[in-house]
Amino acid sequence: MARHPGIFPTFFLSGFECSNFLWKDRVRRNLVAETGHDRHAAEDYRMLAGLGIAVAREGIPWPLVDRGGAYDFAMLDPYIDAMNAAKVSPIWDLCHYGYPDDLDPFSDAFTARFAAYCRAAAEYVLPKVRGPHFFTPINEITFFSFCAGEWAWAAPYRCSREDRLRLRLALCRAAIAGVKAIREVDPEARMVHIDPLVRVVAPRDRPDQIEAARHETEVDTFLAWDIICGRAHPEFGGSPEILDIVGANNYSFGQMEYRESGPHAALAPGDERIAPLCDMLRTVWERYRRPMIIGETSGFGRGRAEWLRDVMGEALAAVRLGMDLQGICLFPAVDMPDWHTGEWLHNGICDLVEQVGEPSGDLRRVPDQGYVDELRRWQKELNRVTRLDEDPYSDPVELQDVVDAAHRLNMQPDQNWH
């Protein structure tokens, strides 16, 4: 049988919500603390190991470890101990919507400071965690630009399309500099550049918005990846090797109807304008021809198992058509709150339940059994491990098993996939 070893030790990945932005009220949020991951890191990583997941996206909080260019990474040690004990490898998320208070993201100093921080972070974590080493320099550059550059949800609180475009360029320039700095420490380090995979359509009664919707789907969605790979703004120094691995996030609200201001409106299930996820992944594959993962995906509430089933059907249809899909990240591992309302989203592998009688407000992890059962079904279908052994890298994911399953099951793109 032909060997087709994967980049990651397991096909299924996960991760933890780690946003640390200055929110609308000018108060810095720390989602790691809000979800209790800071207090339950060992338990959270044991849970992933027990589910046969050997890779997790984990944040390094730039605003908290960088104080005027001086670094204190000691707060990472409990997470490193937990992941090492569980044999789970991190994809280090170096900027998850937050940056130090004293920085202007539109300045040249931002790029230089981010590169120096990336280098220092790599120097700290590389000796402590076995390789190969994975990093996401700046999470969701495109969404970050909307969130902080046009909608003023987070710092730097800008409110125009022009500032959104300027912020995206600044973040791309910093991300490229960050990759180069990390690879000065480890030339073999792998990069996973995460951004939402979206599709925007015009309202049925607004043909005048067709071009704006098309531009957002076909141009805006890809510009950050285009810059990082050197297709656009080559003066920033991007290249295919810097883009490396494309992480395309996929949620039900990623297919939308255009709105002139504010976030677009998610298409309702069954809308005939919804495109198969496989077709959207094919657009990414044909544009970059780089290894891909679904960088985040999850359903909500009781729909989590069905969502995974539908995503797997589309993902295997993509594999059957020859796309280099290296993994699927079930994100988040534990539930997270809606940023605006604080209500739990019920989108994690585990829900979070407040402990009755606990004055600390501690949060108990309760697996969504239907979601776990569906994961187990696919692990068996793909000949994947259901629990990590002593060395997940001793028998890394064999992607030929995934390819064989895609052909055996004859998965086809489905417009009604969700």
C-alpha positions, -999 to +999 in steps of 0.1 A: +000+000+000+012+035-008+024+054+022+010+089+027+021+100+062+003+130+076+018+162+090+000+158+123-001+127+145-039+125+144-065+135+118-087+150+144-074+181+162-090+204+188-082+237+206-091+261+233-107+296+230-080+320+239-091+355+229-075+383+249-088+414+232-097+448+246-134+446+243-160+473+235-160+484+271-122+490+270-117+461+295-094+433+284-111+399+281-093+367+289-113+338+275-089+312+289-099+324+324-136+327+315-137+291+304-116+278+333-090+264+310-063+281+332-076+261+362-083+229+343-055+226+318-044+191+330-080+178+329-086+194+295-056+178+280-063+144+296-098+146+280-083+152+245-058+123+250-087+100+260-105+110+228-075+102+206-068+138+198-030+146+198-030+182+186-046+213+201-046+250+193-033+267+225-028+304+230+002+325+242-014+357+254+008+384+238-006+413+259+001+394+292+036+380+285+050+412+267+055+442+290+071+469+269+093+444+251+103+424+282+089+389+284+076+366+311+065+333+297+063+315+330+025+315+329+028+290+300+044+263+322+012+247+336-001+243+300+032+229+288+032+204+317-004+194+310+001+189+272+034+170+278+018+147+303-011+140+279+012+136+248-007+164+230+012+187+207+003+224+205-003+247+176+008+279+194-016+308+187+006+339+191-020+367+186-056+359+192-072+394+187-051+409+215-019+430+215+000+450+241-017+482+253+012+504+243+012+494+206-004+510+176-011+482+151-008+506+122+028+515+131+061+500+120+069+494+156+040+469+157+057+447+131+091+448+148+077+442+182+056+412+170+086+397+153+107+400+184+079+385+205+075+356+181+112+349+183+112+350+221+081+328+223+097+302+200+129+303+221+109+296+252+086+268+241+107+248+217+130+233+243+100+224+265+078+206+239+088+179+215+087+186+178+076+191+152+065+225+162+035+244+149+025+280+151-004+303+141+012+338+141-020+358+139-054+342+142-081+351+117-065+382+102-096+388+080-121+385+108-098+405+132-098+433+106-136+434+105-140+430+142-115+457+152-112+478+121-148+483+109-172+472+136-153+486+166-159+456+187-123+455+199-091+476+199-081+496+179-119+504+177-120+516+141-152+521+122-145+523+085-139+500+055-106+519+049-093+512+084-104+476+081-083+473+049-053+491+066-055+468+096-055+437+075-023+449+057-007+457+090-015+423+104-003+405+073+030+423+074+034+414+111+025+378+105+051+374+077+077+390+099+067+366+128+071+335+106+106+346+096+115+353+132+103+318+144+122+301+116+154+318+128+149+297+159+136+266+142+139+265+104+116+234+103+087+250+123+054+246+105+029+275+102-009+272+102-026+304+089-062+304+101-090+324+086-127+319+080-139+303+048-170+323+039-195+328+011-215+360+007-246+363-016-267+393-024-303+396-011-327+383-037-342+418-041-309+436-043-292+428-076-272+460-071-253+442-043-243+412-064-209+426-072-201+436-035-211+402-024-190+386-051-160+407-042-162+397-005-165+360-014-138+359-041-114+386-031-118+397+005-119+361+018-085+353+003-065+385+005-047+378+038-037+343+025-028+359-008-004+383+009+011+357+031+019+335+002+033+363-019+005+366-045-005+401-034+017+428-019+050+409-026+069+438-010+058+423+024+079+392+017+053+365+016+058+331-001+042+297-004+066+284+023+055+311+047+018+304+040+027+267+046-006+251+059-039+268+052-064+266+081-099+273+068-125+278+095-160+266+088-192+273+108-229+274+098-229+312+099-201+313+073-225+315+044-242+348+045-265+374+029-248+407+022-255+437+045-241+471+038-231+478+074-223+455+103-220+417+101-239+399+073-269+377+080-263+340+081-283+320+055-309+297+070-306+259+067-321+248+034-314+281+016-308+271-021-279+296-022-258+276+002-228+260-015-213+226-006-184+229+018-164+206-006-167+232-034-155+260-010-125+239+000-118+232-037-115+270-042-088+271-015-070+241-028-069+253-064-058+288-054-028+277-032-021+240-036-009+239+000-018+214+027-051+223+044-069+217+076-104+227+086-090+251+113-121+253+134-156+237+131-184+229+154-222+227+156-243+240+184-264+224+211-280+192+201-268+197+165-231+190+172-232+153+162-251+160+130-228+189+122-197+166+125-214+140+103-221+166+076-186+182+078-170+147+075-191+139+044-179+171+027-143+167+039-141+132+025-157+144-007-128+169-009-102+141-002-118+119-028-113+147-054-075+149-045-073+178-021-046+176+005-068+178+037-046+170+066-070+172+095-102+186+111-101+207+142-131+202+165-131+236+181-135+244+209-126+215+231-146+230+260-175+254+256-171+292+252-193+322+259-209+343+233-187+374+233-217+398+234-242+381+257-220+359+279-244+330+273-227+296+268-227+286+231-228+248+237-204+243+208-176+224+226-168+188+228-175+194+265-202+217+279-193+238+310-216+235+340-213+258+370-207+238+402-235+243+426-223+255+459-189+264+446-182+301+455-154+302+430-178+296+402-158+266+390-169+250+357-173+212+354-165+197+320-194+175+307-189+158+274-216+160+247-221+122+244-237+124+209-207+145+196-182+120+212-201+090+197-200+106+163-163+113+166-157+076+176-176+064+146-154+084+122-122+074+140-131+038+134-142+045+098-109+061+091-088+035+110-078+061+135-068+057+172-095+064+198-071+070+226-035+082+226-007+058+233+027+066+249+040+081+217+014+094+192+042+101+167+054+065+166+025+057+143+014+091+128-018+095+109-018+075+076-036+097+052-039+068+028-065+054+052-085+086+049-082+086+011-093+049+010-123+057+032-133+086+010-133+064-021-149+034-003-178+056+010-179+075-024-186+108-007-201+135-030-205+172-024-239+180-011-256+214-012-278+203+017-248+194+038-259+214+068 
